[in-house]
C-alpha cells in the first residue's frame, strides 16, 4: 500500500487529492480547507496562499503551475 505523501506523515494512503496519495486525516483537512476557499460566503473565504495543507502537497500535483508561482 502507498504511504501518505503529506510531509512527515507515515500513515497509509487511503485516497488521493489532485492525484497525490493521502491518508484519511490529511485528505479531510485539505477537503475542509478547499471548502473554505471556494465558499460563496465572502466573509468565510480564505485566500489561496492561506491553504496551508494544500500548499504542503501542491508541488506534487499535476496542477502545480499556480502553486509554483508562490
mmCIF file as gemmi writes it, N, C-alpha and C atoms, coordinates in Angstrom:
data_model
loop_
_atom_site.group_PDB
_atom_site.id
_atom_site.type_symbol
_atom_site.label_atom_id
_atom_site.label_alt_id
_atom_site.label_comp_id
_atom_site.label_asym_id
_atom_site.label_entity_id
_atom_site.label_seq_id
_atom_site.pdbx_PDB_ins_code
_atom_site.Cartn_x
_atom_site.Cartn_y
_atom_site.Cartn_z
_atom_site.occupancy
_atom_site.B_iso_or_equiv
_atom_site.pdbx_formal_charge
_atom_site.auth_seq_id
_atom_site.auth_asym_id
_atom_site.pdbx_PDB_model_num
ATOM 1 N N . UNK Axp A 1 ? 0.841 -1.18 0 1 0 ? 1 A 1
ATOM 2 C CA . UNK Axp A 1 ? 0 0 0 1 0 ? 1 A 1
ATOM 3 C C . UNK Axp A 1 ? 0.888 1.246 0 1 0 ? 1 A 1
ATOM 4 N N . UNK Axp A 2 ? 0.436 2.278 -0.673 1 0 ? 2 A 1
ATOM 5 C CA . UNK Axp A 2 ? 1.184 3.527 -0.726 1 0 ? 2 A 1
ATOM 6 C C . UNK Axp A 2 ? 1.069 4.275 0.593 1 0 ? 2 A 1
ATOM 7 N N . UNK Axp A 3 ? 2.069 5.082 0.852 1 0 ? 3 A 1
ATOM 8 C CA . UNK Axp A 3 ? 2.086 5.928 2.044 1 0 ? 3 A 1
ATOM 9 C C . UNK Axp A 3 ? 1.564 7.316 1.692 1 0 ? 3 A 1
ATOM 10 N N . UNK Axp A 4 ? 1.081 7.997 2.694 1 0 ? 4 A 1
ATOM 11 C CA . UNK Axp A 4 ? 0.612 9.372 2.547 1 0 ? 4 A 1
ATOM 12 C C . UNK Axp A 4 ? 1.788 10.248 2.104 1 0 ? 4 A 1
ATOM 13 N N . UNK Axp A 5 ? 1.548 11.1 1.131 1 0 ? 5 A 1
ATOM 14 C CA . UNK Axp A 5 ? 2.604 11.975 0.61 1 0 ? 5 A 1
ATOM 15 C C . UNK Axp A 5 ? 2.639 13.342 1.272 1 0 ? 5 A 1
ATOM 16 N N . UNK Axp A 6 ? 1.872 13.531 2.341 1 0 ? 6 A 1
ATOM 17 C CA . UNK Axp A 6 ? 1.93 14.779 3.098 1 0 ? 6 A 1
ATOM 18 C C . UNK Axp A 6 ? 3.256 14.785 3.864 1 0 ? 6 A 1
ATOM 19 N N . UNK Axp A 7 ? 3.962 15.907 3.894 1 0 ? 7 A 1
ATOM 20 C CA . UNK Axp A 7 ? 5.268 15.953 4.574 1 0 ? 7 A 1
ATOM 21 C C . UNK Axp A 7 ? 5.219 15.403 6.005 1 0 ? 7 A 1
ATOM 22 N N . UNK Axp A 8 ? 6.166 14.535 6.293 1 0 ? 8 A 1
ATOM 23 C CA . UNK Axp A 8 ? 6.368 13.93 7.618 1 0 ? 8 A 1
ATOM 24 C C . UNK Axp A 8 ? 5.238 13.005 8.079 1 0 ? 8 A 1
ATOM 25 N N . UNK Axp A 9 ? 4.39 12.577 7.177 1 0 ? 9 A 1
ATOM 26 C CA . UNK Axp A 9 ? 3.331 11.633 7.539 1 0 ? 9 A 1
ATOM 27 C C . UNK Axp A 9 ? 3.751 10.232 7.11 1 0 ? 9 A 1
ATOM 28 N N . UNK Axp A 10 ? 3.567 9.29 7.994 1 0 ? 10 A 1
ATOM 29 C CA . UNK Axp A 10 ? 3.957 7.905 7.714 1 0 ? 10 A 1
ATOM 30 C C . UNK Axp A 10 ? 2.742 6.973 7.594 1 0 ? 10 A 1
ATOM 31 N N . UNK Axp A 11 ? 1.535 7.54 7.622 1 0 ? 11 A 1
ATOM 32 C CA . UNK Axp A 11 ? 0.315 6.736 7.545 1 0 ? 11 A 1
ATOM 33 C C . UNK Axp A 11 ? 0.107 6.201 6.127 1 0 ? 11 A 1
ATOM 34 N N . UNK Axp A 12 ? -0.698 5.154 6.041 1 0 ? 12 A 1
ATOM 35 C CA . UNK Axp A 12 ? -1.056 4.605 4.743 1 0 ? 12 A 1
ATOM 36 C C . UNK Axp A 12 ? -2.019 5.548 4.032 1 0 ? 12 A 1
ATOM 37 N N . UNK Axp A 13 ? -1.862 5.65 2.725 1 0 ? 13 A 1
ATOM 38 C CA . UNK Axp A 13 ? -2.777 6.458 1.923 1 0 ? 13 A 1
ATOM 39 C C . UNK Axp A 13 ? -4.09 5.698 1.756 1 0 ? 13 A 1
ATOM 40 N N . UNK Axp A 14 ? -5.187 6.419 1.87 1 0 ? 14 A 1
ATOM 41 C CA . UNK Axp A 14 ? -6.5 5.801 1.701 1 0 ? 14 A 1
ATOM 42 C C . UNK Axp A 14 ? -7.231 6.38 0.5 1 0 ? 14 A 1
ATOM 43 N N . UNK Axp A 15 ? -6.742 7.513 -0.005 1 0 ? 15 A 1
ATOM 44 C CA . UNK Axp A 15 ? -7.364 8.168 -1.156 1 0 ? 15 A 1
ATOM 45 C C . UNK Axp A 15 ? -6.357 9.14 -1.753 1 0 ? 15 A 1
ATOM 46 N N . UNK Axp A 16 ? -6.797 9.908 -2.714 1 0 ? 16 A 1
ATOM 47 C CA . UNK Axp A 16 ? -5.913 10.896 -3.328 1 0 ? 16 A 1
ATOM 48 C C . UNK Axp A 16 ? -6.585 12.259 -3.354 1 0 ? 16 A 1
ATOM 49 N N . UNK Axp A 17 ? -5.747 13.282 -3.425 1 0 ? 17 A 1
ATOM 50 C CA . UNK Axp A 17 ? -6.221 14.648 -3.662 1 0 ? 17 A 1
ATOM 51 C C . UNK Axp A 17 ? -5.34 15.183 -4.776 1 0 ? 17 A 1
ATOM 52 N N . UNK Axp A 18 ? -5.955 15.574 -5.877 1 0 ? 18 A 1
ATOM 53 C CA . UNK Axp A 18 ? -5.21 16.054 -7.049 1 0 ? 18 A 1
ATOM 54 C C . UNK Axp A 18 ? -4.145 15.027 -7.448 1 0 ? 18 A 1
ATOM 55 N N . UNK Axp A 19 ? -4.52 13.766 -7.383 1 0 ? 19 A 1
ATOM 56 C CA . UNK Axp A 19 ? -3.688 12.611 -7.738 1 0 ? 19 A 1
ATOM 57 C C . UNK Axp A 19 ? -2.546 12.332 -6.762 1 0 ? 19 A 1
ATOM 58 N N . UNK Axp A 20 ? -2.517 13.002 -5.629 1 0 ? 20 A 1
ATOM 59 C CA . UNK Axp A 20 ? -1.486 12.789 -4.606 1 0 ? 20 A 1
ATOM 60 C C . UNK Axp A 20 ? -2.055 11.87 -3.531 1 0 ? 20 A 1
ATOM 61 N N . UNK Axp A 21 ? -1.422 10.722 -3.274 1 0 ? 21 A 1
ATOM 62 C CA . UNK Axp A 21 ? -1.91 9.808 -2.233 1 0 ? 21 A 1
ATOM 63 C C . UNK Axp A 21 ? -1.848 10.447 -0.842 1 0 ? 21 A 1
ATOM 64 N N . UNK Axp A 22 ? -2.968 10.361 -0.119 1 0 ? 22 A 1
ATOM 65 C CA . UNK Axp A 22 ? -3.053 10.944 1.221 1 0 ? 22 A 1
ATOM 66 C C . UNK Axp A 22 ? -3.763 9.995 2.179 1 0 ? 22 A 1
ATOM 67 N N . UNK Axp A 23 ? -3.403 10.109 3.453 1 0 ? 23 A 1
ATOM 68 C CA . UNK Axp A 23 ? -4.136 9.38 4.496 1 0 ? 23 A 1
ATOM 69 C C . UNK Axp A 23 ? -5.48 10.07 4.7 1 0 ? 23 A 1
ATOM 70 N N . UNK Axp A 24 ? -6.361 9.426 5.414 1 0 ? 24 A 1
ATOM 71 C CA . UNK Axp A 24 ? -7.7 9.962 5.614 1 0 ? 24 A 1
ATOM 72 C C . UNK Axp A 24 ? -7.68 11.313 6.331 1 0 ? 24 A 1
ATOM 73 N N . UNK Axp A 25 ? -6.753 11.5 7.257 1 0 ? 25 A 1
ATOM 74 C CA . UNK Axp A 25 ? -6.695 12.738 8.04 1 0 ? 25 A 1
ATOM 75 C C . UNK Axp A 25 ? -6.274 13.936 7.185 1 0 ? 25 A 1
ATOM 76 N N . UNK Axp A 26 ? -5.25 13.753 6.375 1 0 ? 26 A 1
ATOM 77 C CA . UNK Axp A 26 ? -4.796 14.861 5.533 1 0 ? 26 A 1
ATOM 78 C C . UNK Axp A 26 ? -5.776 15.123 4.39 1 0 ? 26 A 1
ATOM 79 N N . UNK Axp A 27 ? -6.39 14.082 3.879 1 0 ? 27 A 1
ATOM 80 C CA . UNK Axp A 27 ? -7.406 14.278 2.844 1 0 ? 27 A 1
ATOM 81 C C . UNK Axp A 27 ? -8.552 15.114 3.395 1 0 ? 27 A 1
ATOM 82 N N . UNK Axp A 28 ? -8.994 14.786 4.592 1 0 ? 28 A 1
ATOM 83 C CA . UNK Axp A 28 ? -10.099 15.513 5.232 1 0 ? 28 A 1
ATOM 84 C C . UNK Axp A 28 ? -9.72 16.972 5.489 1 0 ? 28 A 1
ATOM 85 N N . UNK Axp A 29 ? -8.511 17.212 5.963 1 0 ? 29 A 1
ATOM 86 C CA . UNK Axp A 29 ? -8.105 18.593 6.257 1 0 ? 29 A 1
ATOM 87 C C . UNK Axp A 29 ? -8.009 19.428 4.977 1 0 ? 29 A 1
ATOM 88 N N . UNK Axp A 30 ? -7.519 18.848 3.894 1 0 ? 30 A 1
ATOM 89 C CA . UNK Axp A 30 ? -7.45 19.572 2.628 1 0 ? 30 A 1
ATOM 90 C C . UNK Axp A 30 ? -8.846 19.787 2.057 1 0 ? 30 A 1
ATOM 91 N N . UNK Axp A 31 ? -9.709 18.812 2.214 1 0 ? 31 A 1
ATOM 92 C CA . UNK Axp A 31 ? -11.084 18.951 1.751 1 0 ? 31 A 1
ATOM 93 C C . UNK Axp A 31 ? -11.796 20.104 2.487 1 0 ? 31 A 1
ATOM 94 N N . UNK Axp A 32 ? -11.639 20.167 3.793 1 0 ? 32 A 1
ATOM 95 C CA . UNK Axp A 32 ? -12.258 21.239 4.579 1 0 ? 32 A 1
ATOM 96 C C . UNK Axp A 32 ? -11.685 22.603 4.198 1 0 ? 32 A 1
ATOM 97 N N . UNK Axp A 33 ? -10.397 22.646 4.005 1 0 ? 33 A 1
ATOM 98 C CA . UNK Axp A 33 ? -9.726 23.88 3.609 1 0 ? 33 A 1
ATOM 99 C C . UNK Axp A 33 ? -10.211 24.335 2.227 1 0 ? 33 A 1
ATOM 100 N N . UNK Axp A 34 ? -10.372 23.408 1.324 1 0 ? 34 A 1
ATOM 101 C CA . UNK Axp A 34 ? -10.85 23.72 -0.024 1 0 ? 34 A 1
ATOM 102 C C . UNK Axp A 34 ? -12.285 24.227 0.013 1 0 ? 34 A 1
ATOM 103 N N . UNK Axp A 35 ? -13.092 23.645 0.867 1 0 ? 35 A 1
ATOM 104 C CA . UNK Axp A 35 ? -14.469 24.136 1.027 1 0 ? 35 A 1
ATOM 105 C C . UNK Axp A 35 ? -14.466 25.595 1.479 1 0 ? 35 A 1
ATOM 106 N N . UNK Axp A 36 ? -13.56 25.947 2.398 1 0 ? 36 A 1
ATOM 107 C CA . UNK Axp A 36 ? -13.465 27.341 2.854 1 0 ? 36 A 1
ATOM 108 C C . UNK Axp A 36 ? -12.941 28.263 1.754 1 0 ? 36 A 1
ATOM 109 N N . UNK Axp A 37 ? -12.089 27.747 0.877 1 0 ? 37 A 1
ATOM 110 C CA . UNK Axp A 37 ? -11.538 28.537 -0.231 1 0 ? 37 A 1
ATOM 111 C C . UNK Axp A 37 ? -12.608 28.83 -1.289 1 0 ? 37 A 1
ATOM 112 N N . UNK Axp A 38 ? -13.462 27.86 -1.565 1 0 ? 38 A 1
ATOM 113 C CA . UNK Axp A 38 ? -14.479 28.009 -2.61 1 0 ? 38 A 1
ATOM 114 C C . UNK Axp A 38 ? -15.854 28.438 -2.102 1 0 ? 38 A 1
ATOM 115 N N . UNK Axp A 39 ? -15.985 28.725 -0.827 1 0 ? 39 A 1
ATOM 116 C CA . UNK Axp A 39 ? -17.293 29.083 -0.284 1 0 ? 39 A 1
ATOM 117 C C . UNK Axp A 39 ? -17.835 30.352 -0.944 1 0 ? 39 A 1
ATOM 118 N N . UNK Axp A 40 ? -19.142 30.432 -1.049 1 0 ? 40 A 1
ATOM 119 C CA . UNK Axp A 40 ? -19.779 31.624 -1.608 1 0 ? 40 A 1
ATOM 120 C C . UNK Axp A 40 ? -19.844 32.756 -0.59 1 0 ? 40 A 1
ATOM 121 N N . UNK Axp A 41 ? -19.709 32.419 0.679 1 0 ? 41 A 1
ATOM 122 C CA . UNK Axp A 41 ? -19.737 33.421 1.747 1 0 ? 41 A 1
ATOM 123 C C . UNK Axp A 41 ? -18.375 34.12 1.808 1 0 ? 41 A 1
ATOM 124 N N . UNK Axp A 42 ? -18.312 35.316 1.284 1 0 ? 42 A 1
ATOM 125 C CA . UNK Axp A 42 ? -17.036 36.035 1.195 1 0 ? 42 A 1
ATOM 126 C C . UNK Axp A 42 ? -16.403 36.289 2.557 1 0 ? 42 A 1
ATOM 127 N N . UNK Axp A 43 ? -17.202 36.39 3.595 1 0 ? 43 A 1
ATOM 128 C CA . UNK Axp A 43 ? -16.671 36.613 4.943 1 0 ? 43 A 1
ATOM 129 C C . UNK Axp A 43 ? -15.92 35.379 5.455 1 0 ? 43 A 1
ATOM 130 N N . UNK Axp A 44 ? -16.279 34.203 4.982 1 0 ? 44 A 1
ATOM 131 C CA . UNK Axp A 44 ? -15.66 32.947 5.429 1 0 ? 44 A 1
ATOM 132 C C . UNK Axp A 44 ? -14.55 32.471 4.494 1 0 ? 44 A 1
ATOM 133 N N . UNK Axp A 45 ? -14.437 33.057 3.306 1 0 ? 45 A 1
ATOM 134 C CA . UNK Axp A 45 ? -13.482 32.607 2.295 1 0 ? 45 A 1
ATOM 135 C C . UNK Axp A 45 ? -12.042 32.869 2.734 1 0 ? 45 A 1
ATOM 136 N N . UNK Axp A 46 ? -11.171 31.915 2.463 1 0 ? 46 A 1
ATOM 137 C CA . UNK Axp A 46 ? -9.745 32.084 2.763 1 0 ? 46 A 1
ATOM 138 C C . UNK Axp A 46 ? -8.996 32.333 1.451 1 0 ? 46 A 1
ATOM 139 N N . UNK Axp A 47 ? -7.913 33.093 1.472 1 0 ? 47 A 1
ATOM 140 C CA . UNK Axp A 47 ? -7.139 33.329 0.251 1 0 ? 47 A 1
ATOM 141 C C . UNK Axp A 47 ? -6.336 32.084 -0.149 1 0 ? 47 A 1
ATOM 142 N N . UNK Axp A 48 ? -5.942 32.046 -1.406 1 0 ? 48 A 1
ATOM 143 C CA . UNK Axp A 48 ? -5.205 30.894 -1.935 1 0 ? 48 A 1
ATOM 144 C C . UNK Axp A 48 ? -3.979 30.558 -1.086 1 0 ? 48 A 1
ATOM 145 N N . UNK Axp A 49 ? -3.19 31.552 -0.758 1 0 ? 49 A 1
ATOM 146 C CA . UNK Axp A 49 ? -1.948 31.31 -0.002 1 0 ? 49 A 1
ATOM 147 C C . UNK Axp A 49 ? -2.194 30.855 1.425 1 0 ? 49 A 1
ATOM 148 N N . UNK Axp A 50 ? -3.416 31 1.925 1 0 ? 50 A 1
ATOM 149 C CA . UNK Axp A 50 ? -3.751 30.551 3.283 1 0 ? 50 A 1
ATOM 150 C C . UNK Axp A 50 ? -4.104 29.064 3.321 1 0 ? 50 A 1
ATOM 151 N N . UNK Axp A 51 ? -4.085 28.418 2.186 1 0 ? 51 A 1
ATOM 152 C CA . UNK Axp A 51 ? -4.4 26.982 2.116 1 0 ? 51 A 1
ATOM 153 C C . UNK Axp A 51 ? -3.145 26.186 2.502 1 0 ? 51 A 1
ATOM 154 N N . UNK Axp A 52 ? -2.791 26.206 3.767 1 0 ? 52 A 1
ATOM 155 C CA . UNK Axp A 52 ? -1.544 25.609 4.245 1 0 ? 52 A 1
ATOM 156 C C . UNK Axp A 52 ? -1.427 24.116 3.953 1 0 ? 52 A 1
ATOM 157 N N . UNK Axp A 53 ? -2.493 23.369 4.156 1 0 ? 53 A 1
ATOM 158 C CA . UNK Axp A 53 ? -2.434 21.923 3.923 1 0 ? 53 A 1
ATOM 159 C C . UNK Axp A 53 ? -2.26 21.608 2.441 1 0 ? 53 A 1
ATOM 160 N N . UNK Axp A 54 ? -2.993 22.311 1.596 1 0 ? 54 A 1
ATOM 161 C CA . UNK Axp A 54 ? -2.855 22.103 0.155 1 0 ? 54 A 1
ATOM 162 C C . UNK Axp A 54 ? -1.458 22.537 -0.302 1 0 ? 54 A 1
ATOM 163 N N . UNK Axp A 55 ? -0.967 23.634 0.232 1 0 ? 55 A 1
ATOM 164 C CA . UNK Axp A 55 ? 0.363 24.117 -0.16 1 0 ? 55 A 1
ATOM 165 C C . UNK Axp A 55 ? 1.456 23.098 0.168 1 0 ? 55 A 1
ATOM 166 N N . UNK Axp A 56 ? 1.214 22.274 1.163 1 0 ? 56 A 1
ATOM 167 C CA . UNK Axp A 56 ? 2.194 21.258 1.542 1 0 ? 56 A 1
ATOM 168 C C . UNK Axp A 56 ? 2.336 20.165 0.48 1 0 ? 56 A 1
ATOM 169 N N . UNK Axp A 57 ? 1.325 19.995 -0.37 1 0 ? 57 A 1
ATOM 170 C CA . UNK Axp A 57 ? 1.391 18.951 -1.409 1 0 ? 57 A 1
ATOM 171 C C . UNK Axp A 57 ? 1.359 19.506 -2.82 1 0 ? 57 A 1
ATOM 172 N N . UNK Axp A 58 ? 1.17 20.806 -2.989 1 0 ? 58 A 1
ATOM 173 C CA . UNK Axp A 58 ? 0.928 21.381 -4.312 1 0 ? 58 A 1
ATOM 174 C C . UNK Axp A 58 ? 2.022 21.045 -5.326 1 0 ? 58 A 1
ATOM 175 N N . UNK Axp A 59 ? 3.256 20.97 -4.904 1 0 ? 59 A 1
ATOM 176 C CA . UNK Axp A 59 ? 4.34 20.677 -5.849 1 0 ? 59 A 1
ATOM 177 C C . UNK Axp A 59 ? 4.31 19.235 -6.353 1 0 ? 59 A 1
ATOM 178 N N . UNK Axp A 60 ? 3.514 18.399 -5.718 1 0 ? 60 A 1
ATOM 179 C CA . UNK Axp A 60 ? 3.381 17.002 -6.142 1 0 ? 60 A 1
ATOM 180 C C . UNK Axp A 60 ? 2.198 16.799 -7.093 1 0 ? 60 A 1
ATOM 181 N N . UNK Axp A 61 ? 1.399 17.824 -7.283 1 0 ? 61 A 1
ATOM 182 C CA . UNK Axp A 61 ? 0.202 17.712 -8.112 1 0 ? 61 A 1
ATOM 183 C C . UNK Axp A 61 ? 0.51 18.035 -9.567 1 0 ? 61 A 1
ATOM 184 N N . UNK Axp A 62 ? -0.312 17.51 -10.479 1 0 ? 62 A 1
ATOM 185 C CA . UNK Axp A 62 ? -0.124 17.873 -11.885 1 0 ? 62 A 1
ATOM 186 C C . UNK Axp A 62 ? -0.611 19.292 -12.174 1 0 ? 62 A 1
ATOM 187 N N . UNK Axp A 63 ? -1.241 19.929 -11.19 1 0 ? 63 A 1
ATOM 188 C CA . UNK Axp A 63 ? -1.782 21.277 -11.348 1 0 ? 63 A 1
ATOM 189 C C . UNK Axp A 63 ? -0.886 22.304 -10.676 1 0 ? 63 A 1
ATOM 190 N N . UNK Axp A 64 ? 0.371 22.006 -10.52 1 0 ? 64 A 1
ATOM 191 C CA . UNK Axp A 64 ? 1.278 22.793 -9.687 1 0 ? 64 A 1
ATOM 192 C C . UNK Axp A 64 ? 1.67 24.146 -10.259 1 0 ? 64 A 1
ATOM 193 N N . UNK Axp A 65 ? 1.274 24.494 -11.452 1 0 ? 65 A 1
ATOM 194 C CA . UNK Axp A 65 ? 1.736 25.74 -12.05 1 0 ? 65 A 1
ATOM 195 C C . UNK Axp A 65 ? 1.35 26.953 -11.221 1 0 ? 65 A 1
ATOM 196 N N . UNK Axp A 66 ? 0.116 27.022 -10.708 1 0 ? 66 A 1
ATOM 197 C CA . UNK Axp A 66 ? -0.284 28.161 -9.879 1 0 ? 66 A 1
ATOM 198 C C . UNK Axp A 66 ? 0.482 28.141 -8.563 1 0 ? 66 A 1
ATOM 199 N N . UNK Axp A 67 ? 0.604 26.997 -7.95 1 0 ? 67 A 1
ATOM 200 C CA . UNK Axp A 67 ? 1.301 26.886 -6.673 1 0 ? 67 A 1
ATOM 201 C C . UNK Axp A 67 ? 2.795 27.131 -6.802 1 0 ? 67 A 1
ATOM 202 N N . UNK Axp A 68 ? 3.364 26.837 -7.961 1 0 ? 68 A 1
ATOM 203 C CA . UNK Axp A 68 ? 4.799 27.021 -8.164 1 0 ? 68 A 1
ATOM 204 C C . UNK Axp A 68 ? 5.17 28.495 -8.225 1 0 ? 68 A 1
ATOM 205 N N . UNK Axp A 69 ? 4.193 29.368 -8.417 1 0 ? 69 A 1
ATOM 206 C CA . UNK Axp A 69 ? 4.461 30.795 -8.517 1 0 ? 69 A 1
ATOM 207 C C . UNK Axp A 69 ? 4.577 31.45 -7.147 1 0 ? 69 A 1
ATOM 208 N N . UNK Axp A 70 ? 4.412 30.691 -6.095 1 0 ? 70 A 1
ATOM 209 C CA . UNK Axp A 70 ? 4.415 31.271 -4.744 1 0 ? 70 A 1
ATOM 210 C C . UNK Axp A 70 ? 5.74 31.866 -4.383 1 0 ? 70 A 1
